[in-house]
Amino acid sequence: MNMSFFKKRRRTTEEWERLRQEDSRGLSRVLAMLGLIFLVLESFLAVMLVLPAWLEWQELVFDREYAEQNLQRTQQAEEEAHNRLIWMMDPEYFEQIARDSVNQAKDGEKVIRRARVIDHAIRRDTPIRPANSSH
């Protein structure tokens, strides 16, 4: 069926403007969706790049704190060992050890001894505290 006798109607300016607006709204929606997809992908990529570095940083912070605590304990033990060494170099130390080993005391000196109990659960001896002790 050839209907050549019908003339094709031309669109008016208002119709063209309406079509342009509809196209621009559709394009705006497509661009907004593409922007959202881009932001999601960019966020995912940022997380994939930043997360391993952040986790490694947290591990380094933990290792540093552990090393600092270990250093403090070691310095404390070294200071105690140094103080014991200085005390052992004192002739009075040897005199005290000798007197203790034979249960002797200087004239006018009072010796107070604390009993020790062996704690079998942890296999070390611990001093007995008096009942009225504040500790």
C-alpha positions as a Markdown table, in Angstrom:
| # | Residue | x | y | z |
|---|---|---|---|---|
| 1 | Met | 0.0 | 0.0 | 0.0 |
| 2 | Asn | 1.5 | 3.0 | -1.2 |
| 3 | Met | 0.0 | 6.1 | 0.3 |
| 4 | Ser | 1.9 | 8.8 | -1.5 |
| 5 | Phe | -1.1 | 11.1 | -1.4 |
| 6 | Phe | -0.5 | 11.6 | 2.4 |
| 7 | Lys | 1.9 | 14.2 | 3.0 |
| 8 | Lys | 4.3 | 13.7 | 5.8 |
| 9 | Arg | 3.6 | 16.2 | 8.5 |
| 10 | Arg | 6.5 | 18.3 | 9.6 |
| 11 | Arg | 7.1 | 18.8 | 13.3 |
| 12 | Thr | 6.6 | 22.1 | 14.8 |
| 13 | Thr | 9.3 | 24.0 | 16.8 |
| 14 | Glu | 7.6 | 23.2 | 20.0 |
| 15 | Glu | 7.7 | 19.5 | 19.2 |
| 16 | Trp | 11.4 | 19.7 | 18.3 |
| 17 | Glu | 12.0 | 21.5 | 21.6 |
| 18 | Arg | 10.1 | 18.9 | 23.6 |
| 19 | Leu | 12.0 | 16.1 | 21.9 |
| 20 | Arg | 15.3 | 17.9 | 22.6 |
| 21 | Gln | 14.4 | 18.2 | 26.3 |
| 22 | Glu | 13.4 | 14.5 | 26.5 |
| 23 | Asp | 16.7 | 13.6 | 25.0 |
| 24 | Ser | 18.7 | 15.8 | 27.3 |
| 25 | Arg | 16.8 | 14.3 | 30.4 |
| 26 | Gly | 17.7 | 10.8 | 29.2 |
| 27 | Leu | 21.3 | 11.8 | 28.6 |
| 28 | Ser | 21.4 | 13.4 | 32.1 |
| 29 | Arg | 20.1 | 10.2 | 33.6 |
| 30 | Val | 22.7 | 8.1 | 31.7 |
| 31 | Leu | 25.5 | 10.5 | 32.7 |
| 32 | Ala | 24.3 | 10.4 | 36.3 |
| 33 | Met | 24.3 | 6.6 | 36.2 |
| 34 | Leu | 27.8 | 6.5 | 34.6 |
| 35 | Gly | 29.0 | 8.9 | 37.3 |
| 36 | Leu | 27.6 | 6.7 | 40.0 |
| 37 | Ile | 29.2 | 3.6 | 38.5 |
| 38 | Phe | 32.5 | 5.5 | 38.2 |
| 39 | Leu | 32.4 | 6.5 | 41.9 |
| 40 | Val | 31.7 | 2.9 | 43.0 |
| 41 | Leu | 34.6 | 1.6 | 40.9 |
| 42 | Glu | 36.9 | 4.3 | 42.1 |
| 43 | Ser | 35.9 | 3.6 | 45.8 |
| 44 | Phe | 36.5 | -0.1 | 45.3 |
| 45 | Leu | 39.9 | 0.6 | 43.7 |
| 46 | Ala | 40.8 | 3.0 | 46.5 |
| 47 | Val | 39.9 | 0.4 | 49.1 |
| 48 | Met | 41.9 | -2.2 | 47.3 |
| 49 | Leu | 45.0 | 0.1 | 47.3 |
| 50 | Val | 44.6 | 1.6 | 50.7 |
| 51 | Leu | 43.4 | -1.3 | 52.8 |
| 52 | Pro | 46.6 | -3.4 | 52.5 |
| 53 | Ala | 48.8 | -0.5 | 53.3 |
| 54 | Trp | 46.6 | 0.5 | 56.3 |
| 55 | Leu | 46.7 | -3.1 | 57.6 |
| 56 | Glu | 50.5 | -3.2 | 57.3 |
| 57 | Trp | 50.7 | 0.1 | 59.1 |
| 58 | Gln | 48.6 | -1.3 | 61.9 |
| 59 | Glu | 50.8 | -4.4 | 62.2 |
| 60 | Leu | 53.9 | -2.1 | 62.3 |
| 61 | Val | 52.3 | 0.0 | 65.1 |
| 62 | Phe | 51.6 | -3.2 | 67.0 |
| 63 | Asp | 55.1 | -4.5 | 66.5 |
| 64 | Arg | 56.6 | -1.2 | 67.6 |
| 65 | Glu | 54.5 | -1.2 | 70.8 |
| 66 | Tyr | 55.6 | -4.8 | 71.5 |
| 67 | Ala | 59.2 | -3.9 | 70.9 |
| 68 | Glu | 59.0 | -0.8 | 73.2 |
| 69 | Gln | 57.5 | -2.9 | 76.0 |
| 70 | Asn | 60.1 | -5.5 | 75.5 |
| 71 | Leu | 62.8 | -2.9 | 75.6 |
| 72 | Gln | 61.4 | -1.4 | 78.8 |
| 73 | Arg | 61.4 | -4.9 | 80.5 |
| 74 | Thr | 64.9 | -5.5 | 79.3 |
| 75 | Gln | 66.2 | -2.1 | 80.5 |
| 76 | Gln | 64.5 | -2.8 | 83.9 |
| 77 | Ala | 66.1 | -6.2 | 84.2 |
| 78 | Glu | 69.5 | -4.8 | 83.1 |
| 79 | Glu | 69.2 | -2.1 | 85.8 |
| 80 | Glu | 68.4 | -4.6 | 88.4 |
| 81 | Ala | 71.3 | -6.8 | 87.4 |
| 82 | His | 73.6 | -3.8 | 87.4 |
| 83 | Asn | 72.4 | -2.9 | 91.0 |
| 84 | Arg | 73.0 | -6.5 | 92.1 |
| 85 | Leu | 76.5 | -6.4 | 90.6 |
| 86 | Ile | 77.3 | -3.2 | 92.4 |
| 87 | Trp | 75.9 | -4.7 | 95.6 |
| 88 | Met | 78.0 | -7.8 | 95.1 |
| 89 | Met | 81.1 | -5.8 | 94.7 |
| 90 | Asp | 80.6 | -4.3 | 98.1 |
| 91 | Pro | 82.6 | -6.2 | 100.9 |
| 92 | Glu | 79.6 | -5.8 | 103.2 |
| 93 | Tyr | 77.6 | -8.1 | 100.9 |
| 94 | Phe | 80.0 | -10.9 | 101.4 |
| 95 | Glu | 79.9 | -10.3 | 105.2 |
| 96 | Gln | 76.1 | -10.4 | 105.1 |
| 97 | Ile | 76.1 | -13.6 | 103.1 |
| 98 | Ala | 78.6 | -15.2 | 105.4 |
| 99 | Arg | 76.6 | -14.2 | 108.5 |
| 100 | Asp | 73.3 | -15.5 | 107.0 |
| 101 | Ser | 74.8 | -18.8 | 106.0 |
| 102 | Val | 75.9 | -19.5 | 109.6 |
| 103 | Asn | 72.9 | -17.8 | 111.2 |
| 104 | Gln | 74.9 | -15.1 | 113.0 |
| 105 | Ala | 74.2 | -11.4 | 113.6 |
| 106 | Lys | 76.3 | -8.4 | 114.6 |
| 107 | Asp | 76.2 | -7.2 | 118.1 |
| 108 | Gly | 72.9 | -5.3 | 118.6 |
| 109 | Glu | 71.6 | -6.3 | 115.2 |
| 110 | Lys | 68.1 | -7.8 | 115.0 |
| 111 | Val | 67.4 | -10.1 | 112.1 |
| 112 | Ile | 63.9 | -10.6 | 110.9 |
| 113 | Arg | 63.3 | -13.6 | 108.7 |
| 114 | Arg | 60.3 | -14.2 | 106.6 |
| 115 | Ala | 59.3 | -17.8 | 106.0 |
| 116 | Arg | 59.0 | -19.0 | 102.5 |
| 117 | Val | 56.5 | -21.5 | 101.1 |
| 118 | Ile | 56.9 | -23.4 | 97.9 |
| 119 | Asp | 53.9 | -23.0 | 95.7 |
| 120 | His | 53.8 | -26.4 | 93.9 |
| 121 | Ala | 51.4 | -25.1 | 91.3 |
| 122 | Ile | 53.9 | -22.7 | 89.8 |
| 123 | Arg | 57.0 | -24.3 | 91.2 |
| 124 | Arg | 58.6 | -21.3 | 92.8 |
| 125 | Asp | 59.0 | -20.1 | 96.4 |
| 126 | Thr | 57.0 | -17.1 | 97.5 |
| 127 | Pro | 57.2 | -15.1 | 100.7 |
| 128 | Ile | 54.4 | -15.5 | 103.2 |
| 129 | Arg | 52.7 | -12.2 | 103.9 |
| 130 | Pro | 51.6 | -11.4 | 107.5 |
| 131 | Ala | 47.8 | -11.3 | 108.0 |
| 132 | Asn | 47.8 | -7.6 | 108.8 |
| 133 | Ser | 49.7 | -6.7 | 105.6 |
| 134 | Ser | 48.2 | -4.0 | 103.5 |
| 135 | His | 49.2 | -5.7 | 100.3 |
